[in-house]
Amino acid sequence: MSLLRKLEEKLEGIFERAFTKALRKKIEPIELANELERKVEETAVTDVTIPYAANVYHIMISRSDYSFLKPYERELKAELEDFVAKKAESLGVVLLGKPSVIFKVEQSLKAGDLKIVPQVKKDEFSEKMEALEQEKTKVIPVQEAANLNLQAPYAIIENLTTGSRHHVMRFPYRIGRMEANNLVLDDQAVSRFHAEIYDDGKSYLIRDLESTNGTFVNGKLIRVRKLNPGDVITVGNTKLRWLPNR
């Protein structure tokens, strides 16, 4: 199930309680979900050394709609902010701090209308980004990211087969054909849940999840193995390079 569909189902439950009786056919969960997804995609900047996206999204609605929404605002915010984080990860971009969704009243909007305004703050992060771009730095060190309140990737996985790059933002990081994986591969030789990468506190390790065709690191079949910078992971017909940020 796609990220958007998962969000739609969650919002349908919330909106059913909040809006079905009072706002009938005015604010639709699918409309809100689609618009938010579109804004995250629009703000994604990928032609720089460190791809990023806006992390603040102002959702503008009418005063009457906000009155009905307010009792459910905290629950909605949590679901939408979680969606923004997951969407950014799926796009391979980092966020400029923790995701934030802010509901605001816009006097010019009619009941049922909405407008989403993304925001990128011009702060210390922006200056750091420009400096890193000039220096051609590939990733922001974790400690520097923490100082800037930036959600930095733990590692980058480079797909040597397609040329795409994927940010590892959390563990365990699962690889396979199913959409429930963190890295979804369109490769029929890859199992539905093929392998996973995890952090034991000292090292990054990869383990095979009883896949049909096995998992290989630098050409050797493995069950569990420590990953070193530059290691090439082979799953099915796909080769992935491991580029950690520590």
N, C-alpha and C positions, 0 to 999 in steps of 0.2 A: 504494500500500500504506500502511495506517495506521501511525502511530507504534507502537501497541500490537502490531500483527502483526509489524513489523520486530523489535521487542524480543523477542517470543516466539520467532522463528526463531533469533535469536542465542543466547538462553538454552537453546533445545532442544539446540543443538550443545554448549554447555558442560555442561548437565545430563546429556546422554547419556553423556559421558565420566565425569562425577563420580558419577552416581547410578544409572545403569541396572542395574548388577550388584548394587550394595550395598543400595540403598534401594527397589527396585522399587515403583512406584506410590505412593510416599509423598509426596515433594515434587515437585510438577508445575510446570514452567516457566510454563504458562498461569495457574496459580493465583497464583504470585508476581507475574507481570506485571499481572494484573487487580487484585490487591490494592494494588500500588504506585500504579497509575494512579488507583484510587479514592481513595487517601489524598491524592494531589496535588490532585485535584479538590475534595476535602472541605476542604482547608486554604486553598484560593484565596479571598482576600477581595477582592471586586470593587466593593463599595459605598463605596469611599474614593477620594480624589483619585488616589493611586498604588496601583493593584491589586498585591497581593503574595501570596506563598505561602510555606509553610515550606520550608526548604532542607535540613533534617537529618531523615533517616528511619532509625529504629532497627528493624531486622528481627530479631524474636525467634524463635528456633528451639530445638529440643531439643538436649541435649548430644550425643546420638548423631549427629544430623543435622549438627551443626556439625563434628564430627570428620571426617566425609566431605567436607564442604564446604571446609574450611580450605585444602587445596592449590590450590583454584580461586578463593579469596576475592578476590584482587586483580583477576582478570579479570572476575568477576561484578560487583564494585563499580564498575569502570570503565563497564561496559555500563549498569548501573542508574543511575549518576549522570548519564551522557549522556542517558538517557531522561528523567530528571527535568527537566533543563535544557530539552530539546526540548518536553516536555509543558507546562511553564510558559509557554514562548514561544507555543505553540499556543493557550493559554488567555488570552494577552494580559496576563500578570502578570509581575512581576519576582521574583527570588529574594533572600532575605535573606543574601547571600553566596554562595559557591560551593556547589553541591549536594554533599551528603555522605550516603552510605549506610553504616550501621554494623551489622554482624552481632553479635548478642549471644545468649548462652545463657539460656534461661528454663526453670528447673527444673520448673515446673508444666506445661510443654507436652510432649505425646507426640510420638514420631517421626512426621514427616509434617505436623505442625501448624505454623502460623506466625502471627505477629501483628506488624503494623507500627505503630510509634508515631512520629508526626511530631513535630517539635520546632521551636518558634519561640523564639529566645533574646530575652530582655528585656535589651537592651543599648543602646548609643548610637543604633543605627538606630531602635529603637522610639521613643525620645524625638524623634529627628529627624522621623520619620513624623508624630507627633502635632503637632509645630510646623508642619510643612508643610501638614498638613490644616487647621489653624486659619487659616493664611495663604492657603489656597486655591491653593497652588502646583500647577501642572499636571504638571511633571516635575522630577526632581532633576537639577541640573547635573552633567555628567559628572565634573568634578573633585571635587565633593562626594561623589559616589557612590564614586569611587575611594578617597577618604579613609575612607569607611565600609566599604570592601570589599564594595560592593554592585554587582551586575550591573545597570547602568542602561541603558535603551534609548537608542540613538543618535537615534531619532526615533519619532514616532507617525504612523501612517497612519489617517486617519479616513475610513471608508466613508460617503460622503454619501448613498448609495442606501439602505443598511440602518441606518445610525447606529452601527455597530460600530466599535471602535477596536483597532488592532493595533500591537504594539511591534516595532520593527526592532532586533533584537539582534545581527545579524551581516550581513556583506556577502560576496558579492553577495546582494541580496534579490530573489528572483524572484517574479513575479506571473503567474498563469495558472489554467487549469482543472484541471490534473493535481495529484494529491496531493503530488507531488515538489516543488512550489513552496512557497515560504515563506508566501505569501498565496494561498490557494486560493479562487477565485471561482466560484460557481454561476451562470454567465452563458454561455449558448450562443454569444453574439457574441464571447466572449473565446477566444483561441487556447489550445492546451494549454500552451505556454510563450510568453507574450505579451510580457512586458517584464521588465527587471531594473534595479534601482537599485544603484549602486556608489559607492565612495569612492575618489577619485584622490589623496587626501592633502591636497587643498586645498578641494575642493568635492564635493557630492553630485551625481551625474549619473544620468539615466535614459536607457536605450536600448531601442529596439524590437527584438524578436527575430524579425523577419520575420513578424510576425503577419498574419493575413488581413485584419483590419479596421483596422489601424494603431493607433498610440498618439498621444494628443493631450495637450498641456500648455497649459492656459488657452485651449482651443479651437483650438490650432494643431497640425497634424500634424508630428511630429518623428521623426528617426532617432536622434539623440543630443542631449541638451540638459541644461544645468545646471539644478538644481532650487533654487528660492528658497522661503523660508518662506511657507506659505499657498498655494503653487501647487496648482492642481486638475488632477489626472491623469485622463484618460478612457480607459478600455479597454473595448471593447464597449459595453454599456449601463450600465457602472458608473463612478461618479465618486469619486475618492479625493483627500483633501486631505493635503498633505505638511507635517508639523509637526516640524521637526528640533529637536534638543536642543543646538544650537550656532549 
